[in-house]
Amino acid sequence: MKVLVPVKRVIDYNVKVRVKADGSGVDLANVKMSMNPFDEIAIEEALRLREAGKAEEVIAVSIGPQQAQETIEASSVAFMMNSLVSARIVRACCECVI
């Protein structure tokens, strides 16, 4: 079985969110971004399944800019070093304006 873990890049939970002066959205300039903490838990559990032999492969996927892939890679490397298993990282680049 393969385990697919969707991952979202979000503002770090330790950062105080600032609203733009015009009120049109969140000010993302110079803001630390990280993997959603709940997604980190999902990756940890997927790696546990891999270690237990219930899954063959763990695939982390994210949709977003190049920085989304960097966020996944940084977090995944830490998890893989702790659990000594391999994971594949997939990123779909989609910069959409809705």
RADACOR-V492321 format. One record per pair of residues at least 24 apart in sequence whose C-alpha atoms are under 10 Angstrom apart, sorted by sequence separation. I is the first residue (numbers start at 1). J is the second residue. D is the distance in whole Angstrom. If there is no record, write none. Layout:
<<I J D> <I J D>>
This chain:
<<9 33 7> <10 34 6> <11 35 8> <12 36 8> <13 37 8> <68 92 9> <69 93 9> <9 34 6> <10 35 6> <11 36 8> <12 37 9> <66 91 8> <68 93 9> <8 34 9> <9 35 5> <10 36 6> <65 91 9> <66 92 9> <67 93 10> <8 35 6> <9 36 6> <10 37 9> <58 85 9> <59 86 10> <60 87 8> <61 88 9> <62 89 9> <63 90 9> <64 91 8> <65 92 8> <66 93 7> <7 35 7> <8 36 6> <9 37 10> <57 85 9> <58 86 8> <59 87 6> <60 88 7> <61 89 6> <62 90 7> <63 91 6> <64 92 7> <65 93 6> <66 94 10> <7 36 7> <8 37 9> <57 86 8> <58 87 5> <59 88 5> <60 89 5> <61 90 5> <62 91 5> <63 92 5> <64 93 5> <65 94 7> <66 95 10> <7 37 10> <8 38 9> <9 39 9> <56 86 10> <57 87 6> <58 88 6> <59 89 6> <60 90 6> <61 91 5> <62 92 6> <63 93 6> <64 94 5> <65 95 7> <7 38 9> <8 39 7> <56 87 10> <57 88 8> <58 89 9> <59 90 7> <60 91 8> <61 92 7> <62 93 8> <63 94 6> <64 95 6> <7 39 6> <8 40 10> <40 72 9> <43 75 9> <44 76 9> <47 79 8> <51 83 8> <62 94 10> <63 95 9> <64 96 9> <6 39 7> <7 40 8> <34 67 10> <35 68 8> <39 72 10> <43 76 8> <47 80 8> <50 83 10> <51 84 9> <5 39 8> <33 67 9> <34 68 9> <51 85 7> <5 40 9> <7 42 9> <33 68 9> <35 70 10> <36 71 10> <40 75 8> <44 79 7> <48 83 8> <50 85 8> <6 42 9> <7 43 9> <34 70 10> <35 71 6> <40 76 9> <43 79 8> <44 80 9> <47 83 7> <50 86 9> <5 42 7> <6 43 9> <34 71 6> <35 72 7> <47 84 9> <48 85 10> <50 87 9> <4 42 10> <5 43 6> <33 71 8> <34 72 9> <47 85 7> <4 43 9> <35 74 9> <40 79 9> <44 83 9> <47 86 9> <3 43 9> <5 45 10> <34 74 9> <35 75 7> <47 87 8> <5 46 8> <34 75 9> <35 76 10> <46 87 10> <3 45 10> <4 46 8> <3 46 6> <2 46 9> <3 47 9> <43 87 10> <3 49 9> <2 49 10> <3 50 9> <1 49 10> <2 50 9> <1 50 9> <3 54 10> <1 53 9> <2 54 9> <3 55 7> <1 54 7> <2 55 6> <3 56 8> <4 57 9> <5 58 7> <6 59 8> <7 60 7> <8 61 9> <9 62 8> <1 55 5> <2 56 6> <3 57 6> <4 58 6> <5 59 6> <6 60 6> <7 61 6> <8 62 6> <9 63 9> <1 56 6> <2 57 5> <3 58 5> <4 59 5> <5 60 5> <6 61 5> <7 62 5> <8 63 8> <9 64 8> <1 57 7> <2 58 6> <3 59 6> <4 60 6> <5 61 6> <6 62 6> <7 63 8> <8 64 8> <9 65 10> <1 58 9> <2 59 7> <3 60 8> <4 61 7> <5 62 9> <6 63 9> <9 67 8> <10 68 9> <9 68 6> <8 68 8> <9 69 9> <7 68 9> <8 69 10> <9 70 10> <10 71 10> <7 69 10> <9 71 7> <8 71 9> <9 72 8> <7 71 9> <8 72 9> <7 72 7> <3 87 10> <4 88 10> <5 89 10> <6 90 10> <7 91 10> <4 89 10> <6 91 10> <4 90 10>>
